[in-house]
Structures are given as structure tokens and as C-alpha cells.
Amino acid sequence: MHFPKYWAKAEVREASAFGKDMTSSVWRWSDHSIEEAQALADQAAKKLRERISSGETLPDAYSYGDRPVREEVIHEQKDENKITDFVITRTTYGSLVLNSPHTLFVDVDLDESPRPNKVSGFFKKLFRSNEETTEPTAEEQAIGHLKGWVSEHSERGARVYRTRGGLRYLITHQPFKPGEAESDQVLEYLNSDPKYRRLCSIQKSFRARLTPKPWRCGTKRLPVRFPYNSDAEREALEGWEATYKNVSSGWRTCKYITSVGNTQIHPKVKAVQEMHDQMTETHKDLPLA
């Protein structure tokens, strides 16, 4: 996983070859010092000025997952061998996210999946009725699709959670490596978002949101962005965080539904699963956000 400690910004104000004034912020990072991060940002800004002056067409913004995520690290937990089990970071809008280098999470949007051509024979048997055929719900289709995947190998297992927008699977029988063919094939087969798959590959971690999205529980998103370089920004963070913690305590991020397949949880996955369930308030009777 890669969460750089130091970030620096350089501003680019330049007139394009077509006479249009352009202003852009260029961020770069370093694991060693703020000075190195600033030097890299200045270099990148210089190159961007040259591209603007030459009339090159630039994208509106860089793609999701094409560089390290600029998020504040809140907590890092390591195992007895000093190897990272997970890192908790704060997103740009304020929610906390669990990042793991080995525990595979799959979020499924029920509005988009599963695709009809991916419904397995196992699923068809699961919902067959002798007297009457009832169209399965999107949730039933998705879980049936997961059960079909699990049934292909007896060692496979997963925990299933309901989220505000769909389902979340935590694959429990083995660790996976982000970006490798095996994990990407599982994510694709189970209909995970392509942008999320790309982020996993770039970031070398799997992600799962732990706390509610602010607007879903009636409060505003975080008004400042990491790194917090002034007293005013840090005060804004502290004030927002106090309100967010108070309001979000009445909500949970996901609800545990069931386990499918092999119920034995791999030792490497266990610590992540326990932290996930604790932080998401999954067993509490609260609305989802």
C-alpha cells in the first residue's frame, strides 16, 4: 500500500496558445520530506506550463486511481511480524475507509449487477419453483451469483453485508494481492466497479468504507482537504469532525446478512473482518448511510 506522508502543491497560471488564461493546481508527493514533494510539484508545474503553452489539449482532471490517494492516515495496524494488516484513512468528503493489502472486499451496486449473461446455473436452481416462478430481486440475484462462484470450489467463503447502495462481500477463505490476475478476475466476475478495480491495482490495497457518508446522515462533507497546512484548516477539521461523530453515531454503514460457503476465516483476514464489523456498526439496529 502507498499513502505518502508528504504532499505539496504548485500553482500554474498560464495563457494557452489560443489566448485563454488557465489556472491549475499540481500536487506531488514524497515519503521522505516536504521539500522533495515541493520540488516534484514544481517540476510537474513547469511541464504543465509547457504543455499549455504549446496548445496541447489536457483532460479536465486525472482519472480515478491513476496515482496515490491523497488521504490522511488515521490508524495503521500491523501483525506480530510488523507487516501491515490494514490502514484507516479519511476520504476527501470525511468518511473513514479501511485499506487492506490482503483482504478482498467487493462492493456491488444492485442497480447495475449482476449482468444477465453472468447468472450461473446454480442461481437458476436456487430460485426455481415447482408451481410458480417469481422474478428474484436484485439482491437475490447478486447473492445467488456469489453462491454460484463459491460453490465452484469447496474452500471458498464470503461474508455478505447490505449497504445503502447494494451489497458488500468480504472474501474470507484466503488473502489476495491487489492488482494480480486472480483478485481482478474475482472482482470482475462478481461485478465490482471497474474504477474500484483500477484503484486497487494502483494503490495496492482493497478498500471498504467504515463510516457513513456525511450527506446521508444530515450533515455537510468535510470542508477542507488533506494536507491541513494552516491553523484555520485544522480548526475547520476539528469542528466538522465533532459534528460528524455526533450525527453519524445514529447510523451504520452496512448490515451483516449471511455467510456463504466455507465459514472458516483465514487468520490474515480475521483481524480485518473484526475491525470492519466493529467500525461499521454492522450488528446494531440502525439505518444505513
C-alpha positions as a printed NumPy array, in Angstrom:
array([[  0.   ,   0.   ,   0.   ],
       [  1.13 ,   3.532,  -0.621],
       [ -0.088,   6.51 ,   1.389],
       [  2.572,   9.223,   1.036],
       [  3.316,  11.176,   4.193],
       [  4.169,  14.456,   2.48 ],
       [  2.205,  16.366,  -0.161],
       [  2.966,  19.698,  -1.8  ],
       [  1.185,  21.924,  -4.32 ],
       [  2.345,  24.196,  -7.114],
       [  0.064,  26.661,  -8.898],
       [  0.07 ,  27.013, -12.677],
       [ -1.237,  30.238, -14.241],
       [ -0.604,  30.31 , -17.945],
       [ -2.133,  31.593, -21.161],
       [ -2.699,  28.847, -23.699],
       [ -1.671,  29.049, -27.353],
       [ -5.269,  30.144, -28.034],
       [ -5.084,  33.053, -25.577],
       [ -7.215,  31.503, -22.837],
       [ -5.97 ,  32.005, -19.281],
       [ -5.697,  28.778, -17.317],
       [ -5.122,  28.143, -13.599],
       [ -4.363,  24.686, -12.272],
       [ -3.067,  23.12 ,  -9.067],
       [ -0.431,  20.426,  -9.343],
       [  0.09 ,  18.063,  -6.406],
       [  3.044,  15.752,  -5.884],
       [  4.101,  13.543,  -3.012],
       [  7.078,  12.126,  -1.139],
       [  7.726,   9.521,   1.519],
       [ 10.86 ,  11.38 ,   2.655],
       [ 10.263,  15.128,   3.059],
       [  8.014,  18.048,   2.242],
       [ 10.956,  19.619,   0.401],
       [ 11.151,  16.698,  -2.006],
       [  7.388,  16.794,  -2.551],
       [  7.561,  20.522,  -3.31 ],
       [ 10.429,  20.074,  -5.764],
       [  8.462,  17.386,  -7.606],
       [  5.364,  19.59 ,  -7.674],
       [  7.384,  22.493,  -9.079],
       [  8.851,  20.234, -11.789],
       [  5.403,  18.947, -12.725],
       [  4.046,  22.504, -12.828],
       [  6.815,  23.554, -15.206],
       [  5.984,  20.695, -17.579],
       [  2.279,  21.553, -17.392],
       [  3.008,  25.175, -18.334],
       [  4.914,  23.971, -21.383],
       [  2.02 ,  21.723, -22.419],
       [ -0.49 ,  24.555, -22.037],
       [  1.68 ,  26.996, -23.986],
       [  2.085,  24.51 , -26.829],
       [ -1.682,  24.26 , -27.234],
       [ -1.903,  20.631, -26.108],
       [ -5.421,  19.524, -25.147],
       [ -5.481,  18.478, -21.497],
       [ -8.071,  16.346, -19.648],
       [-10.376,  18.103, -17.199],
       [ -8.972,  16.03 , -14.331],
       [ -6.828,  12.997, -13.852],
       [ -8.524,   9.639, -13.741],
       [ -9.706,   7.991, -10.557],
       [ -6.927,   5.71 ,  -9.369],
       [ -4.046,   6.902, -11.557],
       [ -1.857,   7.987,  -8.587],
       [ -1.634,   7.553,  -4.797],
       [ -4.759,   8.642,  -2.944],
       [ -4.304,  11.946,  -1.102],
       [ -5.867,  10.903,   2.204],
       [ -4.894,  11.405,   5.831],
       [ -3.766,   8.211,   7.594],
       [ -5.762,   7.878,  10.827],
       [ -4.511,   4.486,  12.038],
       [ -2.208,   1.694,  10.904],
       [ -2.323,  -1.811,  12.395],
       [  0.467,  -4.354,  11.973],
       [  0.649,  -8.042,  12.822],
       [  3.177,  -9.748,  15.091],
       [  5.7  ,  -9.698,  12.242],
       [  5.339,  -5.921,  11.801],
       [  3.527,  -6.402,   8.493],
       [  0.596,  -4.058,   7.871],
       [ -2.823,  -5.661,   8.253],
       [ -4.757,  -2.516,   7.424],
       [ -4.655,   1.271,   7.322],
       [ -7.6  ,   3.548,   8.091],
       [ -7.712,   6.794,   6.098],
       [-10.071,   9.753,   5.808],
       [-11.632,  10.403,   2.383],
       [-11.954,  13.821,   0.774],
       [-15.554,  14.057,   1.992],
       [-14.74 ,  12.903,   5.548],
       [-15.712,   9.238,   5.896],
       [-13.193,   6.743,   7.226],
       [-12.052,   3.942,   4.924],
       [-10.349,   0.633,   5.684],
       [ -7.461,  -0.209,   3.332],
       [ -6.024,  -3.726,   3.358],
       [ -3.142,  -5.203,   1.34 ],
       [ -4.62 ,  -8.698,   1.51 ],
       [ -8.34 ,  -8.802,   2.428],
       [-10.615,  -8.669,  -0.61 ],
       [-13.757,  -6.529,  -0.421],
       [-16.275,  -6.454,  -3.266],
       [-18.933,  -3.721,  -3.378],
       [-21.825,  -4.454,  -5.735],
       [-24.27 ,  -1.821,  -6.977],
       [-27.633,  -3.557,  -7.21 ],
       [-28.787,  -1.177,  -9.939],
       [-26.091,  -2.446, -12.285],
       [-25.404,  -6.078, -11.423],
       [-25.368,  -8.945, -11.854],
       [-25.398,  -8.859, -15.638],
       [-27.912, -11.321, -17.162],
       [-25.223, -13.297, -19.004],
       [-23.367, -13.866, -15.74 ],
       [-26.183, -15.576, -13.844],
       [-24.946, -19.079, -13.089],
       [-26.796, -22.372, -13.303],
       [-26.588, -22.548,  -9.533],
       [-28.621, -19.331,  -9.355],
       [-31.322, -20.751, -11.636],
       [-31.714, -23.823,  -9.422],
       [-31.755, -21.675,  -6.305],
       [-34.896, -19.772,  -7.275],
       [-36.756, -22.483,  -9.228],
       [-40.325, -23.149,  -8.077],
       [-42.446, -26.216,  -8.935],
       [-45.693, -24.235,  -9.122],
       [-44.83 , -20.658,  -9.891],
       [-41.754, -18.727, -10.974],
       [-41.246, -15.428,  -9.137],
       [-38.807, -12.904, -10.529],
       [-35.933, -12.693,  -7.993],
       [-34.978,  -9.331,  -6.556],
       [-31.683,  -7.687,  -7.499],
       [-30.303,  -8.666,  -4.096],
       [-31.341, -12.303,  -4.555],
       [-29.74 , -12.358,  -7.99 ],
       [-26.482, -10.936,  -6.669],
       [-26.275, -13.332,  -3.717],
       [-27.223, -16.232,  -5.976],
       [-24.401, -15.244,  -8.312],
       [-21.98 , -15.152,  -5.374],
       [-23.174, -18.567,  -4.174],
       [-22.563, -19.934,  -7.644],
       [-18.969, -18.687,  -7.529],
       [-18.449, -20.07 ,  -4.018],
       [-19.894, -23.478,  -4.951],
       [-17.255, -23.982,  -7.665],
       [-14.587, -24.682,  -5.005],
       [-15.323, -26.051,  -1.538],
       [-12.67 , -23.897,   0.183],
       [-14.263, -20.607,  -0.908],
       [-16.177, -18.498,   1.573],
       [-17.58 , -14.993,   1.927],
       [-19.484, -12.766,   4.33 ],
       [-22.339, -10.739,   2.832],
       [-23.364,  -7.274,   4.001],
       [-26.088,  -4.914,   2.833],
       [-25.031,  -1.314,   2.179],
       [-27.093,   1.767,   1.376],
       [-26.494,   1.261,  -2.352],
       [-26.176,  -2.501,  -2.684],
       [-24.119,  -5.327,  -1.24 ],
       [-20.598,  -5.812,   0.089],
       [-18.761,  -9.124,   0.076],
       [-15.797,  -9.857,   2.313],
       [-13.919, -12.861,   0.886],
       [-12.798, -14.858,   3.904],
       [-11.072, -18.087,   2.836],
       [ -7.711, -16.677,   1.709],
       [ -5.68 , -13.49 ,   1.295],
       [ -5.453, -11.879,  -2.147],
       [ -2.982,  -9.478,  -3.734],
       [ -4.363,  -6.265,  -5.262],
       [ -3.642,  -5.876,  -8.935],
       [ -2.888,  -9.53 ,  -9.585],
       [ -4.86 , -11.541, -12.105],
       [ -6.599, -13.733,  -9.508],
       [ -8.046, -10.868,  -7.476],
       [ -9.011,  -8.862, -10.557],
       [-10.816, -11.869, -12.019],
       [-12.821, -12.293,  -8.8  ],
       [-13.714,  -8.602,  -8.706],
       [-14.773,  -8.605, -12.343],
       [-16.785, -11.826, -12.089],
       [-18.64 , -10.564,  -9.021],
       [-19.449,  -7.287, -10.826],
       [-17.279,  -4.871,  -8.885],
       [-16.941,  -1.36 , -10.291],
       [-14.107,  -1.073, -12.893],
       [-12.877,   2.176, -11.31 ],
       [-12.539,   0.414,  -7.963],
       [-10.581,  -2.417,  -9.592],
       [ -8.183,   0.108, -11.109],
       [ -7.737,   1.881,  -7.783],
       [ -6.949,  -1.436,  -6.069],
       [ -4.268,  -2.098,  -8.646],
       [ -2.665,   1.357,  -8.402],
       [ -2.977,   1.676,  -4.621],
       [ -2.045,  -1.954,  -3.882],
       [ -4.925,  -2.23 ,  -1.445],
       [ -8.568,  -3.216,  -1.187],
       [-10.933,  -0.647,   0.311],
       [-14.153,  -0.606,   2.333],
       [-15.88 ,   2.475,   3.728],
       [-16.27 ,   2.237,   7.515],
       [-18.322,   5.281,   8.477],
       [-21.391,   6.926,   6.895],
       [-21.273,   9.394,   4.052],
       [-21.948,  12.779,   5.725],
       [-24.822,  13.894,   3.487],
       [-26.673,  10.631,   4.109],
       [-26.936,  11.335,   7.816],
       [-27.826,  15.007,   7.535],
       [-24.517,  16.852,   7.755],
       [-22.081,  18.509,   5.347],
       [-18.996,  16.963,   3.805],
       [-15.539,  17.81 ,   5.135],
       [-14.872,  21.472,   4.166],
       [-11.062,  21.184,   3.92 ],
       [ -8.709,  18.831,   2.105],
       [ -5.621,  16.997,   3.393],
       [ -2.881,  18.09 ,   3.978],
       [ -4.154,  20.645,   6.508],
       [ -1.456,  23.306,   6.287],
       [ -2.884,  26.13 ,   8.387],
       [ -4.387,  26.628,  11.826],
       [ -7.654,  27.641,  10.177],
       [ -7.827,  24.378,   8.2  ],
       [ -7.061,  22.283,  11.283],
       [ -9.715,  24.139,  13.288],
       [-12.221,  23.577,  10.491],
       [-11.392,  19.852,  10.538],
       [-11.823,  19.598,  14.312],
       [-15.145,  21.447,  14.271],
       [-16.504,  19.378,  11.412],
       [-15.306,  16.106,  12.972],
       [-17.089,  16.804,  16.282],
       [-20.373,  17.393,  14.463],
       [-19.898,  14.404,  12.162],
       [-19.17 ,  11.973,  15.006],
       [-22.254,  13.123,  16.892],
       [-24.605,  12.916,  13.897],
       [-23.222,   9.715,  12.359],
       [-23.495,   7.787,  15.648],
       [-27.155,   7.184,  14.797],
       [-26.314,   5.404,  11.534],
       [-24.388,   2.364,  10.322],
       [-22.512,   1.736,   7.105],
       [-23.564,  -1.836,   6.434],
       [-25.647,  -4.686,   7.833],
       [-24.409,  -8.266,   8.07 ],
       [-26.76 , -10.603,   6.183],
       [-25.189, -14.044,   5.928],
       [-22.085, -16.122,   5.275],
       [-21.832, -18.398,   2.25 ],
       [-19.604, -21.386,   1.585],
       [-16.703, -22.139,   3.899],
       [-17.287, -20.291,   7.179],
       [-13.692, -20.645,   8.416],
       [-12.   , -17.246,   8.266],
       [ -8.347, -17.188,   7.253],
       [ -6.112, -15.864,  10.093],
       [ -4.816, -12.989,   7.933],
       [ -8.379, -11.928,   7.165],
       [ -9.714, -12.247,  10.718],
       [ -8.22 ,  -9.03 ,  12.122],
       [ -9.552,  -7.031,   9.184],
       [-13.004,  -8.612,   9.432],
       [-13.255,  -7.849,  13.149],
       [-12.208,  -4.218,  12.706],
       [-14.591,  -3.818,   9.756],
       [-17.57 ,  -5.183,  11.687],
       [-16.783,  -3.061,  14.738],
       [-16.292,   0.205,  12.846],
       [-19.281,  -0.194,  10.503],
       [-21.644,  -0.89 ,  13.439],
       [-22.938,  -3.785,  11.355],
       [-24.765,  -5.597,  14.175],
       [-26.553,  -2.531,  15.542],
       [-30.186,  -1.845,  14.607],
       [-29.531,   1.47 ,  12.87 ],
       [-30.445,   2.9  ,   9.437],
       [-27.874,   2.608,   6.645],
       [-25.937,   5.639,   5.407]])
